[in-house]
Amino acid sequence: MRAFLRRLVPAVLLVSGAAALPGCGPSSDAGPAALGAVQELKWEELVPKNWDPTKRYRNISLESLRDNDPRAIQMLDEMRAVWDNAPVNVALDGTAARLSGFVVPLDNTQGGIREFLLVPYFGACIHTPPPPANQIVHVIAADTVKGLHAMDTVRVSGLLKAARYSSVDMGVSGYEIRSASVEPFVPAR
């Protein structure tokens, strides 16, 4: 059961507002200048205030379950279904937004990366389970970004849209930013 908890804890911390990179860079289909005021977002703002994916697990003694326990497997499957269908914050749909996070490449060519998932914590989508859909942003950069690698930290700016995207191996995203501006994330000192 310890492995189950290790997979569950990062996403639960994130949904509850802990462990994420601070919000953060401008762009949209029309380009950064057309966005006007860009809203700096924090990851927890992408989650509707009334959504609590942990509610159903509060009265279960998770530490008593082993990884091969059918109840643990069933709970992980149920959690995956709930998280893949996680609601988005519809008030943010169409917002000129800036958000920082980690890169999970969806395409990787010699020329660089143009399409990726932006996730709030290191290892998300590479380890299972991936975060809830409302904690994954499907990014399509305006141009191919050279020198970008898996789990690099970036600042992405653009028009945030509520849109589902399902990648076969990496998870389901609840948001999308097309024609995004992508720059390295440098934490403030």
Phi and psi in degrees as a GROMACS rama.xvg file:
@    title "Ramachandran Plot"
@    xaxis  label "Phi"
@    yaxis  label "Psi"
@TYPE xy
-59.0789  -39.3641  ARG-2
-65.6111  -38.6864  ALA-3
-60.0195  -45.8534  PHE-4
-65.4626  -38.7845  LEU-5
-61.7919  -32.9774  ARG-6
-76.7208  -31.8934  ARG-7
-81.4682  -39.6467  LEU-8
-58.1778  -48.966  VAL-9
-57.9157  -41.8002  PRO-10
-71.4587  -36.69  ALA-11
-65.8964  -41.9302  VAL-12
-60.3155  -41.5902  LEU-13
-65.0881  -48.003  LEU-14
-63.0991  -30.7218  VAL-15
-82.9426  -0.0820117  SER-16
101.627  7.97748  GLY-17
-110.605  163.153  ALA-18
72.131  12.492  ALA-19
-103.751  155.688  ALA-20
-66.0936  152.145  LEU-21
-65.8281  158.009  PRO-22
-63.196  155.454  GLY-23
-92.0106  145.852  PRO-26
173.128  165.978  SER-27
-165.566  -171.082  SER-28
-60.9976  -28.266  ASP-29
-91.0255  -6.70978  ALA-30
99.0679  159.648  GLY-31
-59.6127  -37.2953  PRO-32
-65.4813  -29.5892  ALA-33
-80.4256  -9.68382  ALA-34
-73.7471  -27.8806  LEU-35
74.1446  -137.68  GLY-36
-71.1123  123.377  ALA-37
-97.0481  128.963  VAL-38
-88.0009  122.601  GLN-39
-74.3841  121.68  GLU-40
-107.947  148.112  LEU-41
-105.695  149.425  LYS-42
-55.34  -38.7863  TRP-43
-65.6689  -20.4971  GLU-44
-70.1165  -19.3915  GLU-45
-76.5462  -14.3716  LEU-46
-96.262  126.036  VAL-47
-57.7289  139.574  PRO-48
-57.4762  -32.8161  LYS-49
-90.6868  3.46345  ASN-50
-91.533  122.306  TRP-51
-130.309  94.7662  ASP-52
-72.8323  -9.79982  PRO-53
-94.5389  -8.94885  THR-54
-53.3525  -43.8434  LYS-55
-70.7212  -13.2127  ARG-56
-105.199  1.08134  TYR-57
-66.234  -33.0022  ARG-58
-97.2089  13.3645  ASN-59
-107.174  132.984  ILE-60
-83.1112  87.6584  SER-61
-62.6732  -33.2297  LEU-62
-67.7174  -16.0389  GLU-63
-83.5823  -9.58548  SER-64
-92.2016  143.458  LEU-65
-100.863  158.958  ARG-66
-57.9957  -35.2679  ASP-67
-89.674  4.10503  ASN-68
-68.7661  127.335  ASP-69
-56.4328  -31.6234  PRO-70
-66.6301  -38.2575  ARG-71
-67.1042  -42.9312  ALA-72
-62.9921  -43.0766  ILE-73
-64.3015  -42.4837  GLN-74
-64.0278  -40.4834  MET-75
-64.1663  -40.8674  LEU-76
-64.1305  -42.4259  ASP-77
-64.194  -43.501  GLU-78
-61.1864  -43.6567  MET-79
-58.4824  -43.6569  ARG-80
-64.2076  -42.9228  ALA-81
-64.3348  -44.9197  VAL-82
-69.6382  -35.7421  TRP-83
-65.687  -25.3103  ASP-84
-107.271  18.9537  ASN-85
-56.2615  135.398  ALA-86
-70.3861  151.867  PRO-87
-102.268  165.542  VAL-88
-84.4461  96.0949  ASN-89
-63.5622  -21.159  VAL-90
-64.9614  -20.4359  ALA-91
-89.761  -9.93308  LEU-92
-60.5309  122.912  ASP-93
87.6955  8.35903  GLY-94
-82.0897  136.7  THR-95
-74.9477  111.951  ALA-96
-128.319  158.49  ALA-97
-132.054  131.753  ARG-98
-148.862  140.389  LEU-99
-113  153.048  SER-100
-178.572  -161.804  GLY-101
-107.016  146.533  PHE-102
-89.3582  130.573  VAL-103
-121.466  101.053  VAL-104
-62.876  139.42  PRO-105
-106.921  -24.5061  LEU-106
-134.339  144.885  ASP-107
-148.762  102.399  ASN-108
-112.53  174.561  THR-109
-62.1448  -26.3993  GLN-110
-81.1103  -13.5167  GLY-111
129.476  -159.539  GLY-112
-118.901  135.928  ILE-113
-117.817  -30.7525  ARG-114
-123.522  129.924  GLU-115
-157.053  167.673  PHE-116
-97.9602  136.227  LEU-117
-100.511  125.186  LEU-118
-127.443  156.798  VAL-119
-83.8831  -16.3093  PRO-120
-140.612  154.032  TYR-121
-60.896  132.419  PHE-122
90.798  -9.48909  GLY-123
-61.322  139.706  ALA-124
75.7264  -19.8804  CYS-125
-88.4632  -38.3937  ILE-126
-99.8586  156.47  HIS-127
-101.51  153.565  THR-128
-80.9821  156.483  PRO-129
-68.5448  164.275  PRO-130
-64.2675  168.501  PRO-131
-59.7553  155.709  PRO-132
-56.5801  -31.9488  ALA-133
-78.2353  6.77418  ASN-134
-121.477  17.7737  GLN-135
-132.079  129.858  ILE-136
-116.619  124.815  VAL-137
-81.3547  119.532  HIS-138
-113.728  131.706  VAL-139
-120.894  108.526  ILE-140
-68.7318  152.597  ALA-141
-61.3605  -36.7675  ALA-142
-137.217  160.191  ASP-143
-61.6886  133.232  THR-144
-99.5004  116.028  VAL-145
-82.1706  147.154  LYS-146
76.3143  10.611  GLY-147
-91.4165  134.651  LEU-148
-130.492  164.615  HIS-149
-54.8402  134.285  ALA-150
70.4167  10.9048  MET-151
-65.4125  150.477  ASP-152
-95.6548  133.023  THR-153
-136.314  163.868  VAL-154
-113.978  125.196  ARG-155
-116.672  136.003  VAL-156
-130.302  145.503  SER-157
161.809  -167.052  GLY-158
-87.3561  111.667  LEU-159
-79.1275  126.197  LEU-160
-121.952  143.184  LYS-161
-79.042  110.634  ALA-162
-156.976  128.212  ALA-163
-81.8487  138.595  ARG-164
-140.473  129.881  TYR-165
-115.628  117.168  SER-166
-95.457  144.477  SER-167
-58.1695  -46.0911  VAL-168
-103.665  -19.8753  ASP-169
-104.899  -15.3277  MET-170
124.892  -177.821  GLY-171
-112.016  130.264  VAL-172
-101.565  148.787  SER-173
-102.345  -10.661  GLY-174
-130.542  164.683  TYR-175
-146.521  143.418  GLU-176
-130.375  115.02  ILE-177
-98.5096  155.667  ARG-178
52.1062  39.8639  SER-179
-74.0772  147.857  ALA-180
-88.6672  129.715  SER-181
-125.727  127.551  VAL-182
-139.542  156.815  GLU-183
-60.5854  143.558  PRO-184
-89.4681  123.45  PHE-185
-120.942  113.533  VAL-186
-63.116  145.794  PRO-187
-69.2814  146.108  ALA-188
